[in-house]
Amino acid sequence: MLRRVRARQLLASAATPEGATVSLFREAEGFTVRVGSDVLMDSRVHGSEQAMAHVAAAAIANQREPRVLIGGLGMGFTLRAVLDVLGPDGEVVVAEILPCVVEWNRDMLASLSGSALEDPRVRVEVIDVVDLLATQAAAFDAILLDVDNGPEAFSAPRNARLYAPAGLAMTRAALRPGGVLVVWSAFTSRAFQRAMAHAGFAVETHSVRARSNVRKGAHHTLFVGRVAPARRL
């Protein structure tokens, strides 16, 4: 007798600060995290998250004791990629607002990132990345933001403040001279490019595949903002 396999298996759920339900599912050959019925993360689609670290690598490659901030833990793919290019004297601070996402990365999702949260170079802050940035000044060589769907189309309206002029100014102030900001987005946006430039960044965009192991499918956008290096006297 054949046993019917469930296409979607609920593994855990919790509430967001807005009162919505965030759930972890096992689906097909991977995992998904959903807010309500909308997919927020998918373990089978992570090429663009890994690409964020590759874009930022040049900014931290020759730095002594480089510091990186990741806003949004996700399933740990960006963190793993950063650790792979970071030297032994570096530090990665991860700001994640949902305690359940941190817990799932330590437990059911740990294998996806090679247990990246156990790396001694990693420090996790269960906090809104905006609130963490407000306390920092010239603290990081690279800031990687993967919060919500990017600068537009928010599932949590409070995330809009991160991409607003005040949020961009605060983010730029948290970078050291020569530092880089990388913002993940499901969509491109000329308005956001202009906002980054107005905040003082030298801006470029990268269109990267959502799945790094296939030659077709969706693309995501990385907005890259660079801060001028310190002047030599």
Residue pairs with C-beta under 8 A, 6 or more apart in sequence:
7 27
7 28
8 25
8 26
8 27
9 25
9 26
9 27
10 23
10 24
10 25
11 24
11 25
11 26
11 31
11 108
12 23
12 24
12 100
12 104
12 108
13 21
13 22
13 23
13 24
13 100
14 21
14 22
14 98
14 99
14 100
15 21
15 22
16 22
16 35
16 98
16 156
17 97
17 156
17 158
18 156
18 157
18 158
20 35
20 36
20 155
20 156
21 35
21 36
22 33
22 34
22 35
22 40
22 98
22 100
22 101
23 33
23 34
23 35
24 31
24 32
24 33
24 100
24 104
24 108
24 109
25 31
25 32
25 33
25 34
28 44
29 44
30 42
30 43
30 44
31 41
31 42
31 43
31 75
31 108
31 109
31 112
32 39
32 40
32 41
32 42
32 43
33 39
33 40
33 41
33 75
33 101
33 104
34 40
35 155
35 156
38 155
40 155
41 74
41 75
43 75
43 109
43 112
44 211
45 210
45 211
45 218
46 75
46 77
46 211
46 212
47 208
47 209
47 210
47 211
47 212
47 213
48 184
48 208
48 209
48 210
48 219
48 220
48 222
49 74
49 77
49 78
49 81
49 146
49 184
50 77
50 78
50 80
50 81
50 212
51 206
51 208
51 212
51 222
52 78
52 81
52 144
52 146
52 182
52 184
52 222
53 78
53 81
53 82
53 84
53 85
53 144
54 81
54 85
55 180
55 182
55 206
55 222
55 224
56 68
56 82
56 142
56 144
56 180
56 182
57 85
58 180
59 141
59 142
59 178
59 179
59 180
59 226
60 66
60 68
60 85
60 86
60 90
60 141
60 142
61 85
63 90
63 141
64 89
65 89
65 90
65 91
66 86
66 87
66 89
66 90
66 91
66 141
66 142
67 90
67 91
67 92
67 93
67 139
67 140
67 141
68 82
68 86
68 90
68 91
68 92
68 93
68 140
68 141
68 142
68 143
68 144
69 92
69 93
69 94
69 95
69 129
69 132
69 133
69 136
69 139
69 140
69 142
69 143
69 144
69 174
70 78
70 79
70 82
70 92
70 93
70 94
70 95
70 144
70 146
71 95
71 129
71 132
71 143
71 144
71 145
71 146
71 147
71 162
72 78
72 95
72 96
72 129
72 145
72 146
72 147
73 79
73 94
73 96
73 101
73 102
73 105
73 124
74 101
74 146
75 105
75 109
75 112
75 113
76 105
76 109
76 110
76 112
76 113
76 116
76 117
77 112
77 113
78 144
78 146
79 92
79 94
79 113
79 116
79 117
79 122
80 112
80 113
80 114
80 116
82 92
82 144
83 92
83 116
83 119
83 121
83 122
86 92
86 121
88 121
90 121
91 121
91 122
91 123
92 119
92 121
92 122
92 123
93 123
93 124
93 125
93 132
93 140
94 117
94 122
94 123
94 124
94 125
95 125
95 127
95 128
95 129
95 132
96 102
96 124
96 125
96 126
96 127
97 126
97 127
97 128
97 129
98 126
99 126
102 117
102 124
102 126
105 113
105 116
105 117
106 117
106 118
110 117
110 118
116 122
117 124
125 132
128 158
129 145
129 147
129 162
130 161
130 162
130 167
130 170
133 167
133 170
133 171
133 174
134 170
136 173
136 174
137 173
137 174
138 173
138 174
138 175
138 176
138 177
139 174
139 176
140 174
140 175
140 176
140 179
141 175
141 176
141 178
141 179
141 180
142 175
142 179
142 180
142 181
142 182
143 171
143 174
143 175
143 179
143 180
143 181
143 182
144 181
144 182
144 184
145 162
145 171
145 181
145 182
145 183
145 184
146 184
147 159
147 162
148 154
148 155
148 156
148 159
149 155
149 185
149 186
149 187
150 163
150 183
150 184
150 185
150 186
150 187
150 189
150 192
150 221
151 163
151 183
151 185
151 189
151 192
151 195
151 223
152 163
152 185
152 187
152 189
152 192
153 186
153 187
154 160
161 167
162 171
163 183
163 192
163 195
164 195
165 195
165 198
165 199
168 195
168 196
168 198
168 199
168 201
169 199
169 200
171 181
171 199
172 181
172 199
172 200
172 201
172 225
172 227
175 181
175 227
176 227
177 227
177 228
177 229
177 230
178 226
178 227
178 228
178 229
178 230
179 226
179 227
180 224
180 225
180 226
180 227
181 196
181 201
181 223
181 224
181 225
181 226
181 227
182 222
182 223
182 224
182 225
183 192
183 196
183 222
183 223
183 224
183 225
184 220
184 221
184 222
185 192
185 220
185 221
185 222
185 223
186 220
186 221
187 221
188 205
188 207
188 221
189 221
189 223
192 223
193 203
193 205
193 223
196 203
196 223
196 225
197 203
199 225
200 227
201 225
201 226
201 227
202 225
202 226
202 227
202 228
203 223
203 224
203 225
203 226
204 224
204 226
205 221
205 222
205 223
205 224
206 221
206 222
206 224
207 219
207 220
207 221
208 219
208 220
208 221
208 222
209 217
209 218
209 219
209 220
210 217
210 218
210 219
210 220
211 217
211 218
